[in-house]
Amino acid sequence: WPLHNQQMYHRPPLEITKFQFRKLFTFNERLAIDNIEYNTALSGSIKAAVQTMQKDVDVSAMVDLHLPDVIAGINFIVSIGVLSPGRGARILANLPPV
């Protein structure tokens, strides 16, 4: 599901509110991300990266699901095992959890 750069720039922006973005995650996914600093299985640098991504969302007016930083952030959350690849794809497609 990763996008090639050419495809990404031909797509219109998909901006949603921060609340709408948050609601794309399940309760358990939000719980895991919100409390990442307590996850003893993750290194300090991984925890810091997730917290920085959270701060980037916090200071944003909207979240554009087509932005490379957002796509990279979701891919990172998948890579550390907090999200499955299928869930990451659903989030980037603006599809709510089932």
MODACOR-V841273 format. One record per residue. N is the residue number from 0. OMEGA is omega as a letter, one per 20 degrees, with the letter a starting at -180 (* if undefined). Layout:
N;OMEGA + N;OMEGA
//
This chain:
0;r + 1;a + 2;r + 3;a + 4;a + 5;r + 6;a + 7;a + 8;r + 9;a + 10;r + 11;r + 12;r + 13;a + 14;r + 15;r + 16;r + 17;r + 18;r + 19;r + 20;a + 21;a + 22;r + 23;r + 24;r + 25;r + 26;a + 27;r + 28;r + 29;r + 30;a + 31;a + 32;a + 33;a + 34;a + 35;a + 36;r + 37;a + 38;a + 39;r + 40;a + 41;r + 42;r + 43;a + 44;r + 45;r + 46;r + 47;r + 48;r + 49;r + 50;r + 51;r + 52;r + 53;r + 54;r + 55;r + 56;a + 57;a + 58;r + 59;r + 60;a + 61;r + 62;r + 63;a + 64;r + 65;r + 66;r + 67;r + 68;r + 69;r + 70;r + 71;r + 72;r + 73;r + 74;r + 75;r + 76;r + 77;a + 78;r + 79;r + 80;r + 81;r + 82;r + 83;r + 84;r + 85;r + 86;r + 87;r + 88;r + 89;r + 90;a + 91;r + 92;r + 93;r + 94;a + 95;r + 96;r + 97;*
//
